[in-house]
Amino acid sequence: MNAPILTESQLAKALGDERAKGRSIAFANGCFDILHVGHIRYLQDAADEADVLVVAVNGDESVRQLKGEGRPIMNARERAEIISTIRGVSYVTIFDEDTPAGLLMRLKPDVQCKGTDYTESSVPEAEIVHSYGGRVAIVGDAKEHSTSAILKMMKRI
């Protein structure tokens, strides 16, 4: 069964229900423009950090700002739908801000999961997460896979 793709208000209600059942919440985010094994490992490791995993997918304009012209390859709704099929993902949402900082502050997950291209001290939102009592976890495998590298390789073919 696919994880539901929810608006922020729907997600806030669902997480309230999960917390009422005593469940802990993990949060992961990303562009997920062309899904690769690094994404899968990141999300499955993130799912091990709590009872429930929320994945926030960057909206199209956010991806353009972060990755440049010509991106994203797929629109946000399609990327969210793909993420919703991954084992361990409980809920998916799409966010349009440049960073997940506001979403983290509003949802207050127990743990924010970031990939191994970060350290706990370099996570931009760590101060926000710590301010409400959450923690940061670095998860996934070594950063050896990237959508940008895949696109460069495809251009050479």
Steps between C-alpha positions, in 0.01 A plus 500: 500500500633841404553769762245781472609828341360771725484877518676655796175543695394140431847384604490700824170331592633153410813556708286615792315169477831308482637683806176426690579131440848551648686476171823688429542701178801517268530756220703481179496731201644541154446570133494131395510608137626172354471230761820301558635252753641777721147636547365155590774438756452846650124455540514145630763597758287803594203268553704313762533817710136516614162330479374728222693653209386822333669585170479859379560539126627834372251675273589574139609862548710401801679235290562757225652737757721227646599307188474750214319544174362182344421343834298334628477221246165384645238717665453499876183293497666221300809507724277483809307207354822306440623572854165385640571146374825451694490256792517684831353829377186583701398841360611725217450873460619759249647825628571814303743685726873505420577301816296272728563731800144633522349156451722359775396778737132442427506117511769455769609144412697312765791453263614673182691263272763630261730318260868431544598809303427675833639470850288571807675836535446598133124431476352846429180436700667333801451804724127502423466127569692528828292806604187286543680198645551298181818335382688474171608166352741449210379199301553317174811384322802703394408771251604309190182547298338815369238598249734769363769236431244274330386788277861585405563136411185489288611808304821316403308205357 
